Amino acid sequence: MAEKDYYRTLGVSRNATGDEIKSAFRRLALKYHPDRNPGNSEAEANFKEINEAYEVLSNDEKRKIYDAYGEEGLKGGFGGSGFGGGGFEGFSDLNDVFGDVFESFFGSGSTRTSRKNERRGEDLKFDIDITLEDAFNGKKLDFEYERMDRCDVCHGEGASSASKIKKCDYCNGRGRVQYSQGFFAFTQTCPKCHGEGKIITEPCRSCGGSGVVTKKNKVSVKIPAGVDNGSVLRIKDEGDVNKNGDAGDLYLEVHIKHHNHFERNKYDLLYDVKINIADAVLGCEVDVPLIEGGKTKIKIPRGVQYGKTLRLNEKGMPLPNSRKRGDVLINIKIETPTHLNDEQRELFIKLKESFDKDKLKDDSEKKDDGGFFKKIFN
């Protein structure tokens, strides 16, 4: 029988990261889950295979054994009762070896309990989109997503029934095996049951033996007022749940949608005001919208220049844990007319002639004064 290639089963490379392996498993688990393929024996077989592959490749210790010894290594087909001239071969790492030396001399309680992989479920991260108004006011929302959770059929045991769980005969149910050489005794995780102390003879059909399935989950999330783009919210214990019921955390990264009026710069809001040349020369009043709703009038001073910035104090975004707010920065944009009627064109011609006369007069006065250097040396 050909040896199974767990990497090929999940469609990942041998150098795949833990996140890549997890992502591939999620995608395939959703595709082949028995609930989505009732009566499909091929999908059921595929589901079992990807669960088996994920169980090995998602566990650092199991993956290391599999990479070194293949499927036979996972079945306990290496190592024997001693080192057999192989030095430290067969141990997950040097920490495992030296840690067990001290356990052998001084004792450390239940080796199986202390060394068993008791990691909680994986953390999850998603993106959420909110409006600038939501960021200003704060918001409560219900967020729905999918996560791994304990199988309701086998309650995380991974077996079709309690009678299908047997004590591991390789480690006698301890989850650890002992190796000795001379004066020293070493223990390591059992390569057959992987520290569980038990063997499942008939996997649960719902979860394929993994003890976990994909489920929908909903959490209520409070988005604080003043939250910035890219902020990450942490919701404790709402990530993936492992077969023992231990959950990781849920992380939500906030993305603020484009706004029709404002651009945000930390806690300040930027707003462009467009005025015509006449208003720039003579001054005017304009309406400026407010993020909390409504409008306010501001005065544009006479002779304002393009790019001038005016400020509305304390009308921007709220600062966290404070009653203070940022400002609204109003950027003046002067629009040059491109289409003039006859009357407007005539007025601009007269205006230009007036400016030209003033310029000639100014130039003449400068000549009479002798210029800048004459004033200095006189």
Secondary structure as the mmCIF struct_conf table of DSSP 4:
data_model
#
loop_
_struct_conf.conf_type_id
_struct_conf.id
_struct_conf.beg_label_comp_id
_struct_conf.beg_label_asym_id
_struct_conf.beg_label_seq_id
_struct_conf.end_label_comp_id
_struct_conf.end_label_asym_id
_struct_conf.end_label_seq_id
HELX_LH_PP_P HELX_LH_PP_P1 ALA A 2 LYS A 4
HELX_RH_AL_P HELX_RH_AL_P1 TYR A 6 LEU A 10
TURN_TY1_P TURN_TY1_P1 GLY A 11 GLY A 11
TURN_TY1_P TURN_TY1_P2 ARG A 14 ASN A 15
HELX_RH_AL_P HELX_RH_AL_P2 GLY A 18 TYR A 32
TURN_TY1_P TURN_TY1_P3 PRO A 34 ARG A 36
BEND BEND1 ASN A 37 ASN A 37
TURN_TY1_P TURN_TY1_P4 PRO A 38 GLY A 39
HELX_RH_AL_P HELX_RH_AL_P3 SER A 41 LEU A 57
TURN_TY1_P TURN_TY1_P5 SER A 58 SER A 58
BEND BEND2 ASN A 59 ASN A 59
HELX_RH_AL_P HELX_RH_AL_P4 ASP A 60 LEU A 74
TURN_TY1_P TURN_TY1_P6 LYS A 75 GLY A 76
BEND BEND3 PHE A 78 PHE A 78
TURN_TY1_P TURN_TY1_P7 GLY A 80 SER A 81
BEND BEND4 GLY A 82 GLY A 82
TURN_TY1_P TURN_TY1_P8 GLY A 84 GLY A 85
TURN_TY1_P TURN_TY1_P9 GLY A 87 GLY A 90
BEND BEND5 SER A 92 SER A 92
HELX_RH_AL_P HELX_RH_AL_P5 LEU A 94 PHE A 106
BEND BEND6 GLY A 109 GLY A 109
HELX_RH_AL_P HELX_RH_AL_P6 THR A 111 ARG A 115
BEND BEND7 LYS A 116 LYS A 116
HELX_LH_PP_P HELX_LH_PP_P2 GLY A 121 ASP A 123
STRN STRN1 LEU A 124 ILE A 130
HELX_RH_AL_P HELX_RH_AL_P7 LEU A 132 ASN A 137
STRN STRN2 LYS A 139 ARG A 150
TURN_TY1_P TURN_TY1_P10 ASP A 152 GLY A 156
BEND BEND8 GLU A 157 GLU A 157
STRN STRN3 ALA A 159 ALA A 159
BEND BEND9 SER A 160 SER A 161
HELX_RH_3T_P HELX_RH_3T_P1 ALA A 162 LYS A 164
STRN STRN4 ILE A 165 LYS A 167
TURN_TY1_P TURN_TY1_P11 ASP A 169 GLY A 173
BEND BEND10 ARG A 174 GLY A 175
STRN STRN5 ARG A 176 GLN A 181
TURN_TY1_P TURN_TY1_P12 GLY A 182 PHE A 183
STRN STRN6 PHE A 184 THR A 189
TURN_TY1_P TURN_TY1_P13 PRO A 191 GLY A 195
BEND BEND11 GLU A 196 GLY A 197
STRN STRN7 LYS A 198 ILE A 200
BEND BEND12 THR A 201 GLU A 202
STRN STRN8 PRO A 203 PRO A 203
TURN_TY1_P TURN_TY1_P14 ARG A 205 GLY A 209
BEND BEND13 SER A 210 GLY A 211
STRN STRN9 VAL A 212 ILE A 223
HELX_LH_PP_P HELX_LH_PP_P3 PRO A 224 PRO A 224
TURN_TY1_P TURN_TY1_P15 ALA A 225 GLY A 226
HELX_LH_PP_P HELX_LH_PP_P4 VAL A 227 ASP A 228
TURN_TY1_P TURN_TY1_P16 ASN A 229 GLY A 230
STRN STRN10 VAL A 232 ILE A 235
TURN_TY1_P TURN_TY1_P17 LYS A 236 ASP A 237
BEND BEND14 GLY A 239 GLY A 239
STRN STRN11 VAL A 241 VAL A 241
TURN_TY1_P TURN_TY1_P18 LYS A 243 ASN A 244
BEND BEND15 GLY A 245 GLY A 245
STRN STRN12 ALA A 247 ALA A 247
STRN STRN13 LEU A 250 ILE A 256
HELX_LH_PP_P HELX_LH_PP_P5 LYS A 257 HIS A 258
BEND BEND16 ASN A 260 HIS A 261
STRN STRN14 GLU A 263 ASN A 265
TURN_TY1_P TURN_TY1_P19 LYS A 266 TYR A 267
STRN STRN15 ASP A 268 ASN A 276
HELX_RH_AL_P HELX_RH_AL_P8 ILE A 277 LEU A 282
STRN STRN16 CYS A 284 PRO A 289
TURN_TY1_P TURN_TY1_P20 ILE A 291 GLU A 292
BEND BEND17 GLY A 293 GLY A 294
STRN STRN17 LYS A 295 ILE A 300
HELX_LH_PP_P HELX_LH_PP_P6 PRO A 301 PRO A 301
TURN_TY1_P TURN_TY1_P21 ARG A 302 GLY A 303
HELX_LH_PP_P HELX_LH_PP_P7 VAL A 304 GLN A 305
TURN_TY1_P TURN_TY1_P22 TYR A 306 GLY A 307
STRN STRN18 THR A 309 LEU A 312
TURN_TY1_P TURN_TY1_P23 ASN A 313 GLU A 314
BEND BEND18 GLY A 316 GLY A 316
HELX_LH_PP_P HELX_LH_PP_P8 MET A 317 MET A 317
STRN STRN19 PRO A 318 PRO A 318
HELX_LH_PP_P HELX_LH_PP_P9 LEU A 319 LEU A 319
TURN_TY1_P TURN_TY1_P24 PRO A 320 ASN A 321
BEND BEND19 SER A 322 ARG A 323
STRN STRN20 ARG A 325 ARG A 325
STRN STRN21 VAL A 328 GLU A 335
HELX_LH_PP_P HELX_LH_PP_P10 THR A 336 PRO A 337
BEND BEND20 THR A 338 THR A 338
HELX_RH_AL_P HELX_RH_AL_P9 ASP A 342 ASP A 369
TURN_TY1_P TURN_TY1_P25 GLY A 370 GLY A 370
HELX_RH_AL_P HELX_RH_AL_P10 GLY A 371 PHE A 377
#
